[in-house]
Amino acid sequence: MLALITSAALVLYVLVPGPLFRFCYAYFIPLKEFQRTRAQEVEYAARVGLLPLLLALVLRFWVPWTSAHPFPVQRQDSVCRDTNDYRNVLGGAYSEKVFDENPPCFWRALNRVGRRQARFLTWFYVLLMGEAALFGWLSQNLWRFYSHDWLSRLADNVLVPQISEWYLLLTPAYFAGYRTLRPRLDLLTSENFYRGTLGSYRADSEGNLTALMLRDAQRFDRRGYQQEKDAGREPSSESYWKDIPGAPLYFPYDKIMNFNVRWEPELGIRPEELVREVLKRMGIKAAVTMSESPAERESGDAARHD
């Protein structure tokens, strides 16, 4: 019986908090996959569970309603009270002689201890999930931390190590105007060059990238481009990108030799609108106007002259 009680306490207080925290955290943002040892898992559970545990103790001893709910204990029916309940449970679980002296007292004490522990664990898990939700919300707003040096160090040491590196690379997590940005990928495969907007990506249980899917994908006509080069002409490479019908286009990661990520505004969004949103999210008040670049001005003058 003592071994069973000890095992239950170990599972509920040491092994459950870590996975529960990651489960709630991952609801907001993809997390990095870890292959932890048992000792590392215990250390992780202790780090993420320390603050919720302390707050649960405050609720247990200093807040009247939470100290009695849920799973209330009827004290007027109690034969053995408070700390005596724990003493009787541990004594009866350790020694059959102690248990045989008064079995009803043991079972009633066990019932009260179980209800108290269930109450405490309820608040502990609720606070732990609240902490995970807070971390998830902060991770979704990661760009906010890079406006101050000490906040950026906090993010790099606390938040970023938890987040999947593919999420950081393939989403505009670091950009204030993330809602108006889309990731554009240039892919070099064993066959050809491709480009398009990232639709989604896949990773295995160890966090390794397994596939990329592109929307609005294009394939580079390398043969036609090379023929033009061999003929002594100077073709524009942009005209040799050919649209690929259908979406999304699937690329197994083992076929990808290299890829580059670019960030472009969503279709229909003007550059000045994007700049205004970025400044607004950063808390900077400024007027944004667009002017022609020297190259655009020269081309316009040449067109008018012709």
Buried (B, 14 or more C-beta within 10 A) or exposed (E): BEEEBEEEEEEBBBBBBBEBBBEBBBEBBBBBEBEEEEEEBBEBBBEBBEEBBEBBEEBBEEEEEBBEEEBEBEEEEBEBEEEBBBEBBBBBBEEEEBBEEBEEBBBBBBBBBBBBBEBBBBBBBBBBBEBBBEBBEBBEBBBBBBEEEEEBEBBEEEBBEBBBBBBBBBBBBBBBBBEBBBBBBBBBBEEEBBBBBBBEBBBEEEBEBEBBBBBBBBBBBEEEBEEBEEEEEEBEEEEBBEEBEEEBBEBEBEEBEEBEEEBEBEEEBEEEBBBBBBBEBBEEEEEEEEEEEEEEEEEEEEEEEE
